[in-house]
Amino acid sequence: MSATVAFDDHLRAIGAATGRMTAAALGAGPDTPVPTCPEWTVADLLAHQGMVHRWAHAHITATEPPFADGAAVLAEVDPDELPEWLAAGSDELVDALSAAPADLDAFVFIETGRTPLEFWARRQAHETTVHALDAVCAARGEIAPVSAMGVTPAFAADGLDELVVSFLARGRSKLFDGTPFSIAIAPDDTDHAWTLHVTESALTAERGFDEDADVHWTGTAAALYFGLWNRGGDIVSSRGDAAVLENWHSRHRIRGR
């Protein structure tokens, strides 16, 4: 079963997550470390997210992105102005997505089976939501529970589907240790499930739960969603080789755009 969230819900998620991020950033201050991104401060986080919003906006509108990376942003935008700057870019992105035609012809960087318009709305909804949790963790000074984000099981399953089916199945897996194995992933609060196959040559994914998989990962959809993005303090239960989950967290440092 493919996880599906409506286009308008993705747009609302971008705005809601941006609001959480800016509120948390204002409470934390620009120099506060981000526990979930050890090399970043809150200023780095906001610069990155605002740059990505404008990068996505450029692809949707066929224009040149104004910044190449977060460092370029920090060279031009005062750290204290970053929350307002982030919010402005988020609004412009949502407006561009809302105004774009359904048959938008635009670049996408992973294959998801969605139209370019659907791709960008979905990708930026999850990009912003994951980084909003980073900001909440910075404001709290600790790894926050996923309940802090208020995401629904359906939205979390949609993000899991994008991560597992599209992001991960791109070349060799860092999890391979000499013997092929499989991982079944199943939220306990939705009907969605996925199975990963780890081999020397590739990591492949399919929708559906393989009872005979070597490793089973379960938990709420939100715990799995944030947990497999290496965020969130909620428990992901593992049946089988526990080292596989530990290796995931140490080897799959996926940030993405």
Secondary structure, 3 states (H helix, E strand, C coil): CCCCCCHHHHHHHHHHHHHHHHHHHHHHCCCCECCCCCCCEHHHHHHHHHHHHHHHHHHHHCCCCCCCCHHHHHCCCCHHHHHHHHHHHHHHHHHHHHHCCCCCCCCCCCCCCCCHHHHHHHHHHHHHHHHHHHHHHHHHCCCCCHHHHCCCHHHHHHHHHHHHHHHCCCCCCCCCCCCCEEEEEEECCCCCCEEEEECCCCEEEEECCCCCCCEEEEECHHHHHHHHCCCCCCCCEEECCHHHHHHHHHHCCCCCC
